[in-house]
Amino acid sequence: MWNSIFNYVFLKHGSFLELLVNY
């Protein structure tokens, strides 16, 4: 269940997460 939630958030805010990872 958590995997689905994280996947949804990642797909919805993928660009934002990428900025954090790049930083």
PDB file of N, CA, C, O and CB in Angstrom:
ATOM      1  N   MET A   1       0.837  -1.205   0.000  1.00  0.00           N
ATOM      2  CA  MET A   1       0.000   0.000   0.000  1.00  0.00           C
ATOM      3  C   MET A   1       0.873   1.256   0.000  1.00  0.00           C
ATOM      4  O   MET A   1       0.643   2.186  -0.772  1.00  0.00           O
ATOM      5  CB  MET A   1      -0.947   0.005   1.226  1.00  0.00           C
ATOM      6  N   TRP A   2       1.874   1.266   0.876  1.00  0.00           N
ATOM      7  CA  TRP A   2       2.765   2.430   0.926  1.00  0.00           C
ATOM      8  C   TRP A   2       3.441   2.662  -0.409  1.00  0.00           C
ATOM      9  O   TRP A   2       3.627   3.802  -0.833  1.00  0.00           O
ATOM     10  CB  TRP A   2       3.818   2.254   2.016  1.00  0.00           C
ATOM     11  N   ASN A   3       3.817   1.549  -1.086  1.00  0.00           N
ATOM     12  CA  ASN A   3       4.483   1.676  -2.383  1.00  0.00           C
ATOM     13  C   ASN A   3       3.591   2.431  -3.357  1.00  0.00           C
ATOM     14  O   ASN A   3       4.073   3.284  -4.103  1.00  0.00           O
ATOM     15  CB  ASN A   3       4.845   0.286  -2.953  1.00  0.00           C
ATOM     16  N   SER A   4       2.307   2.132  -3.358  1.00  0.00           N
ATOM     17  CA  SER A   4       1.383   2.810  -4.267  1.00  0.00           C
ATOM     18  C   SER A   4       1.319   4.301  -3.947  1.00  0.00           C
ATOM     19  O   SER A   4       1.302   5.134  -4.853  1.00  0.00           O
ATOM     20  CB  SER A   4      -0.024   2.183  -4.179  1.00  0.00           C
ATOM     21  N   ILE A   5       1.283   4.630  -2.671  1.00  0.00           N
ATOM     22  CA  ILE A   5       1.217   6.042  -2.269  1.00  0.00           C
ATOM     23  C   ILE A   5       2.478   6.774  -2.692  1.00  0.00           C
ATOM     24  O   ILE A   5       2.414   7.872  -3.246  1.00  0.00           O
ATOM     25  CB  ILE A   5       1.017   6.169  -0.746  1.00  0.00           C
ATOM     26  N   PHE A   6       3.633   6.157  -2.426  1.00  0.00           N
ATOM     27  CA  PHE A   6       4.894   6.803  -2.800  1.00  0.00           C
ATOM     28  C   PHE A   6       4.988   6.955  -4.305  1.00  0.00           C
ATOM     29  O   PHE A   6       5.439   7.989  -4.799  1.00  0.00           O
ATOM     30  CB  PHE A   6       6.094   6.002  -2.275  1.00  0.00           C
ATOM     31  N   ASN A   7       4.562   5.925  -5.045  1.00  0.00           N
ATOM     32  CA  ASN A   7       4.599   5.994  -6.509  1.00  0.00           C
ATOM     33  C   ASN A   7       3.707   7.127  -7.003  1.00  0.00           C
ATOM     34  O   ASN A   7       4.089   7.870  -7.907  1.00  0.00           O
ATOM     35  CB  ASN A   7       4.154   4.650  -7.134  1.00  0.00           C
ATOM     36  N   TYR A   8       2.512   7.264  -6.408  1.00  0.00           N
ATOM     37  CA  TYR A   8       1.593   8.327  -6.834  1.00  0.00           C
ATOM     38  C   TYR A   8       2.210   9.690  -6.572  1.00  0.00           C
ATOM     39  O   TYR A   8       2.176  10.565  -7.437  1.00  0.00           O
ATOM     40  CB  TYR A   8       0.237   8.206  -6.106  1.00  0.00           C
ATOM     41  N   VAL A   9       2.776   9.875  -5.378  1.00  0.00           N
ATOM     42  CA  VAL A   9       3.387  11.159  -5.033  1.00  0.00           C
ATOM     43  C   VAL A   9       4.582  11.426  -5.931  1.00  0.00           C
ATOM     44  O   VAL A   9       4.793  12.555  -6.374  1.00  0.00           O
ATOM     45  CB  VAL A   9       3.814  11.184  -3.552  1.00  0.00           C
ATOM     46  N   PHE A  10       5.371  10.376  -6.202  1.00  0.00           N
ATOM     47  CA  PHE A  10       6.559  10.550  -7.041  1.00  0.00           C
ATOM     48  C   PHE A  10       6.167  10.956  -8.453  1.00  0.00           C
ATOM     49  O   PHE A  10       6.795  11.830  -9.050  1.00  0.00           O
ATOM     50  CB  PHE A  10       7.392   9.260  -7.074  1.00  0.00           C
ATOM     51  N   LEU A  11       5.123  10.318  -8.990  1.00  0.00           N
ATOM     52  CA  LEU A  11       4.680  10.653 -10.340  1.00  0.00           C
ATOM     53  C   LEU A  11       4.065  12.044 -10.375  1.00  0.00           C
ATOM     54  O   LEU A  11       4.208  12.773 -11.357  1.00  0.00           O
ATOM     55  CB  LEU A  11       3.674   9.616 -10.850  1.00  0.00           C
ATOM     56  N   LYS A  12       3.369  12.409  -9.282  1.00  0.00           N
ATOM     57  CA  LYS A  12       2.687  13.704  -9.245  1.00  0.00           C
ATOM     58  C   LYS A  12       3.682  14.834  -8.989  1.00  0.00           C
ATOM     59  O   LYS A  12       3.530  15.934  -9.519  1.00  0.00           O
ATOM     60  CB  LYS A  12       1.593  13.705  -8.164  1.00  0.00           C
ATOM     61  N   HIS A  13       4.707  14.553  -8.166  1.00  0.00           N
ATOM     62  CA  HIS A  13       5.696  15.582  -7.834  1.00  0.00           C
ATOM     63  C   HIS A  13       7.100  15.090  -8.186  1.00  0.00           C
ATOM     64  O   HIS A  13       8.059  15.345  -7.457  1.00  0.00           O
ATOM     65  CB  HIS A  13       5.615  15.957  -6.330  1.00  0.00           C
ATOM     66  N   GLY A  14       7.207  14.382  -9.315  1.00  0.00           N
ATOM     67  CA  GLY A  14       8.494  13.815  -9.721  1.00  0.00           C
ATOM     68  C   GLY A  14       9.556  14.887  -9.895  1.00  0.00           C
ATOM     69  O   GLY A  14      10.680  14.727  -9.419  1.00  0.00           O
ATOM     70  N   SER A  15       9.212  15.989 -10.577  1.00  0.00           N
ATOM     71  CA  SER A  15      10.191  17.045 -10.828  1.00  0.00           C
ATOM     72  C   SER A  15      10.710  17.628  -9.516  1.00  0.00           C
ATOM     73  O   SER A  15      11.900  17.914  -9.388  1.00  0.00           O
ATOM     74  CB  SER A  15       9.574  18.155 -11.694  1.00  0.00           C
ATOM     75  N   PHE A  16       9.810  17.806  -8.535  1.00  0.00           N
ATOM     76  CA  PHE A  16      10.223  18.388  -7.251  1.00  0.00           C
ATOM     77  C   PHE A  16      11.198  17.459  -6.542  1.00  0.00           C
ATOM     78  O   PHE A  16      12.191  17.915  -5.974  1.00  0.00           O
ATOM     79  CB  PHE A  16       8.995  18.662  -6.350  1.00  0.00           C
ATOM     80  N   LEU A  17      10.917  16.147  -6.574  1.00  0.00           N
ATOM     81  CA  LEU A  17      11.805  15.181  -5.923  1.00  0.00           C
ATOM     82  C   LEU A  17      13.152  15.156  -6.622  1.00  0.00           C
ATOM     83  O   LEU A  17      14.192  15.032  -5.974  1.00  0.00           O
ATOM     84  CB  LEU A  17      11.177  13.773  -5.922  1.00  0.00           C
ATOM     85  N   GLU A  18      13.136  15.274  -7.945  1.00  0.00           N
ATOM     86  CA  GLU A  18      14.395  15.264  -8.698  1.00  0.00           C
ATOM     87  C   GLU A  18      15.263  16.442  -8.293  1.00  0.00           C
ATOM     88  O   GLU A  18      16.483  16.312  -8.195  1.00  0.00           O
ATOM     89  CB  GLU A  18      14.127  15.300 -10.213  1.00  0.00           C
ATOM     90  N   LEU A  19      14.641  17.597  -8.057  1.00  0.00           N
ATOM     91  CA  LEU A  19      15.409  18.768  -7.631  1.00  0.00           C
ATOM     92  C   LEU A  19      16.070  18.495  -6.285  1.00  0.00           C
ATOM     93  O   LEU A  19      17.223  18.872  -6.074  1.00  0.00           O
ATOM     94  CB  LEU A  19      14.501  20.020  -7.544  1.00  0.00           C
ATOM     95  N   LEU A  20      15.349  17.841  -5.369  1.00  0.00           N
ATOM     96  CA  LEU A  20      15.912  17.534  -4.053  1.00  0.00           C
ATOM     97  C   LEU A  20      17.065  16.549  -4.201  1.00  0.00           C
ATOM     98  O   LEU A  20      18.095  16.686  -3.540  1.00  0.00           O
ATOM     99  CB  LEU A  20      14.826  16.961  -3.108  1.00  0.00           C
ATOM    100  N   VAL A  21      16.892  15.558  -5.067  1.00  0.00           N
ATOM    101  CA  VAL A  21      17.943  14.544  -5.259  1.00  0.00           C
ATOM    102  C   VAL A  21      19.181  15.185  -5.882  1.00  0.00           C
ATOM    103  O   VAL A  21      20.306  14.903  -5.471  1.00  0.00           O
ATOM    104  CB  VAL A  21      17.431  13.379  -6.154  1.00  0.00           C
ATOM    105  N   ASN A  22      18.967  16.046  -6.874  1.00  0.00           N
ATOM    106  CA  ASN A  22      20.095  16.700  -7.529  1.00  0.00           C
ATOM    107  C   ASN A  22      20.840  17.603  -6.560  1.00  0.00           C
ATOM    108  O   ASN A  22      22.061  17.738  -6.638  1.00  0.00           O
ATOM    109  CB  ASN A  22      19.620  17.505  -8.736  1.00  0.00           C
ATOM    110  N   TYR A  23      20.096  18.223  -5.641  1.00  0.00           N
ATOM    111  CA  TYR A  23      20.724  19.106  -4.678  1.00  0.00           C
ATOM    112  C   TYR A  23      21.575  18.280  -3.711  1.00  0.00           C
ATOM    113  O   TYR A  23      22.199  18.837  -2.808  1.00  0.00           O
ATOM    114  CB  TYR A  23      19.660  19.931  -3.914  1.00  0.00           C
TER     115      TYR A  23
END
